[in-house]
Structure formats: C-alpha cells, structure tokens
C-alpha cells in the first residue's frame, strides 16, 4: 500500500497528534450534538454561515465517520483502538510485530487524514 501526499513524509508523532485531535473533536461534537438546542458550540474551521450549531456538529461527525468507513479493516482497527477507544495501550502486541504495527499505523493515519481533506 503506497502512501500519497504530504502527510506520508511527516513524523509519526505529528501524524499521531493530528489524528488524536480529530478524535477529540469528534467526541466533543458528539457530546454537543447530543445536547438540546443552544448547547455548547464546537469551533471548527468550516464555512458555517448557512448552518446552525447542531448542523455543524452533525456535518463534522458525518465527515469523520465517512472517512473511517473508507478505511480497510486493518486501518480501521488501528485508528479505532489507538485514537477512539484506546482502553488498552498494547492491544496490538498479539497481532503484529513492532515494526509492522508502526508501519500499518502510519498508513492508517495518513489514509484517515487524507479522507478528511
């Protein structure tokens, strides 16, 4: 699987921080979307002149979920376990060698972030 784009050359920490921020904003949007109208606003850098606060949260959630659904099974597993539901730090030890895990993690993060663009 070949990586494309400017993200493939970035350091793993930078990719990880960017993906972690997307996960944080996702859960913040979920929380805000579940509140009644007039709840907390999620600050996002999209053109929102024609949308209400809850519509923006719904659009953001849908965009992240769409990007997640486009990933292959291995990438979904890594993104889900490392960034969205990271309950167990070394969940991957039984599945991958260390080098394979980090190679697949880089691919997963690049794909996920590229699908969000």
N, C-alpha and C positions, 0 to 999 in steps of 0.2 A: 504494500500500500504506500503510495508516494504522497508526501506532504507537499502542499502547494501554498503559495502566498508568503507574506512577510512574517507570519507567526511561526513558520517552521524553523526560522533561524533564531528565534528568541530563546532565552534561557528557560529551563524548566520551572524555576521559581516564579518568573514573571508570568508565564502561562498559567501556573497554578494559582497565583494571586488574582489574575483576571477571571478565571473560572470560579474561584471562591467568591468573588464579588458578585458575579452573576447569580450564584446560588443564594447569597444573602439577600439580594434584591428580589429574587423570586419569592422567597419566603416572606419578605416584607410586603410584597404585592399581594400574596395570598392572604396574609393577615388583614391588610387594608381592604381587600375585596370582600372579605367575609364580614366586615363591619357594616353597620347600616349607613345609609347616605349621610354625607357630612363627616365621615370618619377621617382618619389620617390620610394625608396625601403622600404619594410616592414620587420623589423627584427623579425624573427621567429625562434624558436628552432627546426627546422626540417632539415633533411639532404637534402640539396638543390644543391648538386654538379651537378646533371644532369638536373636541371631546370633553366629556365630563370626567371627574376624577376617577370614578369607578370604571368607566370605559377604558381609561388609560391603563389601569391595573389589569383589566381583563385582556387588553391587547398585549401587554407585556408578558403576562402568564401564557397566553396562547403562543406567542412567538418563541418563548423558551421551550414549551412543551413540543412545539413543532420541530424545533432544532433537535431536541432529544430523540424524538421518534425517527428522525432521518438517520441516526447513528446505527452502525451494525451492532450485533449482540455484545461483542467484547467491549466496544467503546461505551455502550450503554451501561454495562456492568461497572466499568471503571468510574465513569462520571457519577453514576448513582451512589456507589459505595464510598468514593473519595470526597465528594462535594455535597451531595444532597442528604444522604443518610449515612454519615460516617461514624457509626456506632463502634466499630471495631477497627483499630488502627492498622493491623497487619492482616486484614481479611484475605489478601492476595497470596500469602505465603504458600498455601496449599495448592494454588492453581498455577503460579508462574515462578520462574527463576527471577532474581532481582533485575537482571538486565532486560529480560523480556517484559517484565512489568513496567519498567520505566520507559521502554521503547513504545509499548502499547499505550501507556498513559499520555505520552507526548502526542501520539497520533490522535487519541481520543479528544484531548483538549483542543488541538488545532482544528479538528473536524467540527466539534461542537461550537467553538467560537466563530469559525468561518460560516457555519449555517446561521448564526445570529446576525451576521452582517447583511 
